[in-house]
Amino acid sequence: MIDMALLAFAQLLSGWLIADLFGGIVHWLEDRMLSERTPLLGSVIAANRLHHAEPMAFTAKGLVERNLATWLVACSVAVLWLLLVGPSLVWIAASVGGAVSSVAHFLAHVRSGNRFVLILQDTGLLQSAGHHAGHHRPGAARRYCVLTSLLNPILDGLGIWSALERIGSRCGIHPVEDAA
């Protein structure tokens, strides 16, 4: 019985971290590789750039306006995954994690009085304000994963983002220098 519970927990955690990693890659692309002139995504990139200039500006938006783009991407990926691979605990956690990643980001900017949210932030399962603040420091090209506080130390420590930028540069795609 314990083995089944442990396996279920590992699958759920794996899905949650997959959502965080996927979201981090998208966030890195928005911050460093795409621009406001990117077809179809320009308005999303512009909102992201505004957020880096004025980190609290997005907190004034309503729930749907703040989360709609994330929900559309998470839902699309979840449906595609479901069609290609089928349902699983990993799929459920990744789908939910993807859908709530913008909410987690919001909660890293506003102080929640909710005890459950604070416990999740303290454990790193949701990103804390202190951890996320490292992303908003001037010149900080790090901490792109916004769902948890768990992956950023690993990815940043391995230099993943700068390695991806070097690969992009070799392919003729250069980082946006004035981006956060």
C-alpha positions in Angstrom: 0.0 0.0 0.0 2.8 2.4 0.9 4.6 1.6 -2.4 1.4 2.6 -4.4 1.1 5.8 -2.5 4.7 6.6 -3.0 4.4 5.8 -6.7 1.4 8.1 -7.0 3.1 10.9 -5.2 6.2 10.5 -7.4 4.0 10.7 -10.5 2.1 13.7 -9.3 5.3 15.5 -8.4 6.8 14.6 -11.8 3.9 16.1 -13.6 4.0 19.2 -11.4 7.7 19.7 -12.2 7.1 19.0 -15.9 4.6 21.9 -15.9 7.1 24.1 -14.1 9.9 23.2 -16.6 7.7 23.8 -19.7 6.5 27.1 -18.2 10.1 28.1 -17.5 11.1 27.4 -21.1 8.1 29.5 -22.4 9.0 32.3 -19.9 12.7 32.2 -21.0 11.6 32.5 -24.6 9.3 35.4 -23.8 12.0 37.2 -21.8 15.1 36.5 -23.8 14.4 35.3 -27.4 11.1 36.8 -28.6 10.2 40.4 -29.1 7.0 42.5 -29.3 7.3 42.2 -33.1 7.0 38.4 -32.9 3.9 37.4 -35.1 0.9 36.3 -33.1 2.7 36.6 -29.8 3.7 40.3 -29.8 1.0 41.4 -27.4 1.9 38.6 -24.9 5.6 39.6 -25.1 4.7 43.3 -24.6 2.7 42.4 -21.5 5.7 40.3 -20.2 8.1 43.2 -20.8 5.7 45.6 -19.0 5.7 43.2 -16.1 9.4 43.4 -15.8 9.4 47.1 -15.9 6.5 47.3 -13.4 6.3 44.0 -11.6 3.0 44.7 -9.8 1.1 46.1 -12.8 -0.4 42.7 -13.7 -1.8 42.2 -10.2 -4.4 44.9 -10.9 -5.8 42.8 -13.8 -8.8 40.5 -13.3 -8.4 36.7 -12.9 -9.3 35.9 -16.5 -7.2 38.7 -18.2 -4.2 37.7 -16.0 -4.4 34.0 -16.8 -6.1 33.5 -20.2 -3.0 33.1 -22.3 -1.6 30.5 -19.8 -4.9 28.6 -19.7 -5.0 28.4 -23.5 -1.5 27.1 -23.8 -1.9 24.6 -20.8 -5.2 23.4 -22.2 -3.8 22.9 -25.7 -0.8 21.0 -24.4 -3.0 18.9 -22.1 -5.3 17.9 -24.9 -2.4 17.1 -27.2 -0.7 15.0 -24.5 -4.0 13.2 -23.8 -4.5 12.3 -27.4 -0.9 11.2 -27.9 -0.1 9.4 -24.6 -3.4 9.0 -22.7 -4.4 9.9 -19.2 -2.1 9.4 -16.2 -1.4 10.9 -12.8 1.6 12.7 -14.4 -0.7 14.1 -17.1 -3.2 15.3 -14.4 -0.5 17.1 -12.3 1.1 18.6 -15.4 -2.2 19.9 -16.7 -3.2 21.4 -13.4 0.3 22.8 -12.8 0.3 24.4 -16.2 -3.1 25.9 -15.6 -2.2 27.3 -12.2 1.3 28.5 -13.0 0.1 32.1 -13.6 -1.8 32.0 -10.3 1.4 30.8 -8.6 3.2 33.7 -10.2 0.6 36.1 -9.0 0.8 34.6 -5.5 4.6 35.2 -5.6 3.9 38.9 -6.1 1.1 39.4 -3.5 1.2 38.3 0.1 -1.4 35.6 0.7 -2.9 35.1 4.1 -4.0 31.7 3.1 -2.3 29.1 5.4 -2.4 26.4 2.7 -0.8 28.7 0.1 1.9 29.7 2.6 2.7 26.0 3.4 3.0 25.3 -0.3 5.3 28.3 -0.7 7.4 27.3 2.3 7.9 23.8 0.9 8.7 25.1 -2.6 5.8 23.4 -4.3 4.5 26.9 -5.1 7.1 29.6 -5.7 7.6 32.0 -2.8 7.9 35.8 -3.1 11.5 35.7 -1.9 12.5 33.1 -4.5 10.7 34.9 -7.3 12.3 38.2 -6.4 15.6 36.9 -7.8 14.1 36.9 -11.2 13.2 40.6 -11.1 16.6 41.8 -10.0 18.2 44.0 -12.7 20.2 42.0 -15.1 18.9 38.7 -13.7 18.7 36.2 -16.5 17.6 33.4 -14.2 14.7 31.8 -12.2 12.3 31.5 -15.2 10.2 28.7 -13.7 7.4 30.4 -11.8 5.3 27.4 -10.5 7.8 26.1 -7.9 11.0 27.1 -6.2 12.4 23.6 -6.9 13.8 23.6 -10.4 15.4 27.1 -10.7 18.4 26.3 -8.4 19.1 23.3 -10.6 18.6 24.9 -14.0 20.4 28.1 -13.0 23.2 26.2 -11.4 23.7 24.1 -14.5 23.7 27.2 -16.7 20.9 25.9 -18.8 19.5 29.3 -19.9 22.9 30.7 -21.0 23.6 27.4 -22.8 20.3 27.7 -24.7 21.2 31.3 -25.6 24.6 30.2 -27.0 22.9 27.5 -29.1 20.4 30.0 -30.3 23.2 32.5 -31.2 25.0 29.8 -33.2 21.7 29.3 -35.1 21.4 33.1 -35.8 18.8 33.7 -33.0 20.2 36.2 -30.6 18.9 37.1 -27.1 17.1 40.3 -26.7 19.6 42.5 -25.0 17.2 45.0 -23.4 15.0 42.3 -22.0 14.9 41.4 -18.3 
